[in-house]
């Protein structure tokens, strides 16, 4: 998962104990502070045991499941294999393995088990100890994870409810042992609304990472914003003339974004202090333009994959890279290296109709460019009113090293580059 990754959250199990799996078939999804990933099976067989449920945060190099490579299709899943037992010749252990070395003690972690035979992950057990919740009391917590397992979110929701009730840990445990039943579906949303008409929703790993990153950026950089109006009529006309040939040649459509990305690369080469970072009292100028492009993942968040050495690519090359990264981001096929090393970021909320945005800088970069929606507007040209395709660009920049003069010149360069587009240019 990359040297900087120490843990990952299990987002979803695609297979259940007893299911037949094929080698390289996706069996679960995980989320880190950088990317969401689909994890393939390391071997074919039957998924014999799942050791961590959905929502559990698991350290790297920890066994999370066992695949019985000798089991016949449809064989029942064995339940007795201990979590830390080494895989035999007839089984394959599934791990989330990083490039960096981790301590061996992680691999010997055992799950806690209560009197009813219900298992709890190390994360839930540590949270229970922290909040003074015994295993007996923990058995009363309804679990929404695999096989009725209690997830981190289940426990935190229980603790919030528990704090408003008088000593629930002293109540006798129910004898019916609901944990032995298959995982129940989550209760309807309406059941979770509090008496004050509010609902508590725990952030997923991606949203937590975004929140931390944005707060840190605001604390780090004094943000300043400059806005430029750009007439992209020539771009629109050139694109209309060439988009059919482009799609026939490349297999995907030509959007407006690659034009702005090419102009941005040229501007960064002309103004290297915008393609930089700050280290204390030092300014680090970057040799290459590694262009980050924000990709929205529905309503769940966003991710910023990076076009490496964008200065070496032409318009078609940039479009290819952008299309590849966007597709892999939405299909959870990115690897950590795809989102690392960015020197400047472009975000495009204009595709959602946003006219002007003021984005937060993606640290440790010193600026980010926001593309607004392209709209037809009446403008004055040579004392005459004409209908033109207009877009607003916003540059958010770190005032520690980028002043209004530099920010304005940078935007003016992009404006001039786009407005003076060569209409005779070929693909």
Steps between C-alpha positions, in 0.01 A plus 500: 500500500803733502757586763290773664200274565479356853137389511191465285125487561301207367222668305312201357530125472398386151508132606367321810630193686423189295509683168721366221762747380731504199857622502515876434123533552415808709384388843505820704541877484726697733550870561814686609572867553612513135289270285219247495613163363351170392696202634521179293522146634860371510380144422195304388288302746229558757497802732526311828511780754476877526692638798404868478167658418398796291602826665792347690832685478772240451879547527699397194646148494204370701319187382141596418361180344577138416441331165480120503675410176406130522132537584243392246258756365226576755683342794408630842734754649708371796461704814782372720808647331665747739558850366880481533548142383739474204338393174535130432583348165127486432416863576601847399506793739391838367701795630513872433875527445700826472842568360624618840596245768263467796556333837424129525274546800221627275467156346439332834198712594209283621136599494311528829216252559213527750315221683260455209781431253467844338826644365617863511776659298806645680379851412158447660661330801739793555214749471299298752790506747542873447132568575472246783265265315526137608464201267166426665370847422655487155290191422192725515627723219327426170755443225453598136820335376561157348326227705363758743845626595522831682674765289669817619194701395265265690705540815532879480125533442437276801732709720312818407170335598653343810620834638139616522378186682550394866764223526389269220793268575325370810196370312489122458607374162229370270520118478407487134852590376401699190860496375461134397253603230599618152580869468187708524435777254557853638194660649311753284639850514189628675575273798830679555354850534535643846225670700642838394456414134867442427700197391863409567689373194857380556744618233653228286878481461507711183289778649715505814816527287350784295391683814843471664678604179282808448525622860877452491523699178308795644726499805810482281441744213359855505258463210453778244271482195512658156236458229537537124235508226595296193338496156524138384298539181797402283555191715133403470504542123826307454373220724171478307695469175736227627310302763364237257845423364640498851239254630546275197876499554515476881178319592375763746361853480704820505388718790600860569721406795814395303513847339517664843754244619729569204476876559572445870812295425632778274427759769679296768806478277489878455445568873694231693426656841141379462632148442669482838468417868613661826735340753536734795677803356598320182318495167525169316464546123388187314679379189196322356134593479310220674146614442234386747144481365216477752253220420161489671393157625126554495385651829749304708804723455774579254851391418787674321693270265814650346616530137875455542737715288209670328740741330610211276146440366303671226123558505419143394746354751349707782150392396606134500658526844200684643253246361706207631536644851133601523378155394732322741405737782128432457561125467731492804800389294743773609815415691657738756765615253221634275408761762849586624749766395266766366647850461183689397129413494210585268142447612197530274170552685379672184381162374236520776395852400714692748583846362773602744672297771767579760671165566738415784865442410610137478799495735798513467428683174471880493206549261194336346303602191119478490311476170149645490218403266520618138196717422390708204500867603462838329834681495628820342753452218618809308203700632258234381304245701569137409404161645813321621583186700628628834665320792625629836828370637592531868853465630533427872860559607728501801578862582825400668669474160238597238392864496207655315730613220630148432155349539352751256775445242455125525127525429557752220740256334235226502237744370719614211602143415138387473359810331773491231454131421626409152189404303715327238665272754477126434448221752 
